[in-house]
Amino acid sequence: MRREVKYGLIGGSVALVAGVVGGFTLFGGSDDSPQEVRSADGKGGGDASKVPTGPVSAKEVQTTSQEFLTAWQSGDAAKAAGLTDDPEKCKAALESLGKQARFSKVALKPGAPTGGKVPYTVAAQIDYKGTKAAYSYRTSATVQRDKTTGKPQIAWQPAMLHPGLAKGDQLHTGEAEAPPIKAVDRNGAALTPEAHPALAGVLDSLRDKYGDKTDGKPGVELFIHRAKSAKPADQLPDKTLKVLSKGTPGTLKTTLDAKLQAAAERAVKGKKSASAAAVKPSTGEILALANSPEKGFNLATQGSLAPGSTMKIVTAAMLMDKGMTSPGKAHPCPKYVTVGGWKFQNLDKSEIKNGTFAQSFAASCNNAFISQAKDLSDDDLTKEARDVFGIGLNWQTGIPTFDGAVPVQSDAQMAASLIGQGGVRMNPLNVASLSATVRAGSFHQPYIVSPSLDHRTLAKAARTMKPSTLSGLKSLMKLTATSGTAAEAMAGVSGDVGAKTGSAEVDNQKKPNAWFSAYRDDVAAAAVVPASGHGGSNAGPVVRAILTAG
């Protein structure tokens, strides 16, 4: 029964100095000069022909960067900005260093350039209402040639002011917008970024949102105030760069379980890329979130990937809700199915000729699902995912999340969506919630901080599965866990169990992304291990480790 079937289409910032660095250390000059366009006789042409072209020379890099840094250090923001390709934005940003970041006595020291890139150290004194502190860091600027005039100029980027700045971000010094927090798990155990590096970004987000709702008091800090993202799922938390005076941390209780969190972190550790999430089916409480690498993008809650065959949990529920099939009903899985002019085949042209729907689900046979596309409306899967499983609703978890997407599609793309390809996108938190919904019998929106703290309204699904659908889906997931594609990973796991594997293909990627989603009693978990292969073999052990730790 262990046949995970392939989806296929045929034919279709560093502190360097504890004080202010004075003066410049100029780098050596060069006789290199820019190329010029010359006339056919080898002599210089008219004015237009004298416009320099080609890469900037070492001398031009030296001269332009020296002028820029000298103007900046002397406080002449207009002159410095005039040497860039965006004088207006650069001038406003440089002036903000004094007004908002409270920088004074700024000193700049250039390093050796690499091509047109010039590194330099920024050293300044921060002065906020009598509280002073020295602060220094390294960043860089790039000298390029203006295509119209041919003159060398600085390419404006916010990171020229500080390497942590992106478009729209600002440096601020003042009372922090929120007090520091002492995050604790559901049992009162402390959760720190030192003990749980994978939670560092999550803890920053929790401080941003809930710090002022604790009994803590803010301190004075230099911090990056992040630009507001167009999509809540992409929002980055503010980042503290320098603490001038410490605040008093306020205690914030989360739904996390330190034991499960540690198990999830161990399970993904060492993998080039992996992510996992666990929730409590009966309530929706988030129990664990882990990523490898530990720092950086939080794929567990903000990722947007095709979930592959784990989507068959939703598809199976839809087919049974509509009365199109049931676990014991004859439901063959043919080698080939054509939808919308595209021919789909199973991995190795395998098939289940006279099988039941339960056998096709447990073997994760793609064409058993794709073959139903002809009898479905374009929005059937979208409605089932949203109205029963809560996918695509506006989740109020307490941290930035991508809440899944199952767009309305037609023809071949709709057929591909039935097996978690096409336009379907999810992350481990979404996929863990799929299994949690089956285990609980209804959707409970995941959350990491109790809604009672800020009186937010959690997302609610419009309806539940029919009782016969729910019992059927539980039996399908149990069969998969005991004798189907998930059996190896779930071997020996006791209790009320159910599972589903997934392998999602990605263009120009040799191996598919491995997915696994399962529940054991009142814990549901999911994991993705990108570009690793079979879901049961690669993501399954991660989920098993979390379930057995609970």
C-alpha positions, 0 to 999 in steps of 0.5 A, a space after each residue: 500500500 506504500 505508494 505515494 503517487 507522483 503528480 504529473 502532466 503530459 504535454 502541457 549588525 556588528 558593533 566595531 568600536 566603543 566610541 566615535 571614529 574620527 576622520 577618514 582613511 582614504 584608500 589608494 587612487 588609480 589611473 583607471 579612467 572610464 571608457 569614452 565613445 569615439 568616432 570612427 576615425 579614433 578622434 573624440 566626437 561631439 559632446 554626446 560622444 564624450 559621455 563616459 560609459 562602462 564600469 566606474 573606475 577605481 578613482 571614480 569610486 574613491 572620489 565619489 564615495 569620499 565626497 558623499 561620506 565627507 558631506 554626510 559626516 559634516 552634516 550637509 545632507 543636501 550635498 551628500 544626497 545630491 551625489 545619489 540617484 535619489 536626492 529627495 529620499 536620501 536627504 530625508 533619510 539622512 536628516 532623520 538620523 538626527 531628528 528620529 534616531 537622535 544621532 550626533 557626532 557622526 563619524 564615518 570610516 571607509 574600508 577597502 572597496 570591492 568593485 563599486 561597493 564601498 564598505 564603511 563604519 558608522 560611529 555616532 553618539 545617541 542622545 535622548 533626553 540626557 541619556 547617552 550611548 555610543 553606537 557603531 556598525 558597518 554598512 556599505 554603499 555602491 557607486 554606479 554610473 548614471 546612464 544619461 550623464 555618464 557621471 558616477 553616483 551613489 545608488 540610494 538604498 535605505 541600507 546605506 544608513 543601516 544594514 537592517 533597513 528596508 524600504 519604508 523602515 526608519 531608525 528611532 530612538 525613544 521610549 520603546 513602543 512596547 515594554 519587553 516581555 517575559 513570554 511563558 508557555 501554557 504551564 508557566 515555563 519561560 520561553 526565551 530566544 536563547 533557549 528556543 532560537 526558532 521562536 526569536 521572531 515570534 517573540 518579537 512579534 508578540 512583544 510588538 502586539 501584546 507588550 503594552 497589554 502586560 504589566 511591563 514598562 518600556 525602556 529607551 531604545 534605538 530600534 528599527 520601526 518597520 514599514 507596514 506591510 500590505 499583507 499582514 502575513 508579511 509584517 516584520 516586527 520592530 527590531 531593537 538595536 541598542 538599549 539605552 535604559 532597560 524597561 521592566 518586562 511584562 509576563 505574557 502567557 502563550 499557548 505554546 508547550 515548551 516540551 513540544 516546542 523543544 521536540 519540534 526544534 530537535 526534529 527539524 534541527 540540522 536539516 537544510 530547510 524544514 518547518 513544523 507546527 502543532 496545534 491542540 485540535 479541541 481548542 485551536 491552541 498553537 503548541 509548537 512552531 519550529 523552523 530550520 534554519 532557526 533564524 530568518 523567515 518563519 515558514 511555519 506560519 508565513 510560508 506559502 507552498 503547494 501542500 501536495 497530497 495533504 490537500 486530499 484531506 479536504 478533497 476527500 471531505 468534499 467528495 463525501 459531503 457531496 455524496 460522490 464517494 465513501 470509504 467502502 465504495 468502488 473508486 478505481 484509480 486509473 493510470 491516466 486521466 485527461 482534464 481540460 486538454 491535459 493528461 495526468 498520469 500516476 507515478 510509474 503509470 501505476 493504477 488501482 483497477 478495482 479498488 475502493 476509495 479507502 484504498 486510493 486514499 491510503 495509497 495517495 493515488 492521484 487520479 482517483 481524485 483528479 478523475 472526479 473533476 468532471 463532476 465538480 463545479 470550479 468553486 466546490 473545493 474553494 468552498 469546502 476548504 473555506 467553509 469547513 476547514 477555515 482555509 483562507 479566512 482571516 485568522 487572528 492568531 496573535 502573530 503574522 500568519 498566511 492563512 492558506 489559499 484555495 483559489 477558484 480555478 477551472 479545467 486542468 488547474 482545478 483538477 491539479 488543486 484536488 491533489 494540492 497543486 495548481 494554485 493551492 498554497 499553505 504552510 505547516 500551521 494550515 496543514 496541521 489545522 486540517 488534521 486538527 479539524 478532522 480530529 475535533 470534528 470542526 474547525 478551531 482557528 489556531 491561536 498563540 495568545 488567548 483572544 481574551 487578552 485583546 478581545 479579538 474575534 477568532 475566525 469561524 467556519 460556516 459549517 461542519 462536515 456531515 456526520 457520515 463524512 467525518 466518520 469516513 474521513 477519520 477512518 481514511 486517515 487511520 487506515 493511512 496511518 496504519 497500513 498506507 503511505 504514513 504507516 512507516 512514520 506512524 508505526 507504534 504510535 498509540 492512541 486515536 491516530 490519523 495521518 496523510 502524506 504529501 509530495 508536492 512537485 515544484 518547477 525546476 526542483 529535482 525532488 518534491 517538497 515532502 509533507 506530512 500531517 497527522 493527529 494523535 489524541 488531542 495533538 495535531 501536527 504537520 511538517 514540510 521538508 522542501 526538496 527532500 522527496 517522499 512525505 512519509 520518509 522525510 517529513 513523517 519523522 518530524 511529525 512523529 517526534 512531536 506527537 510522541 513527545 506529547 
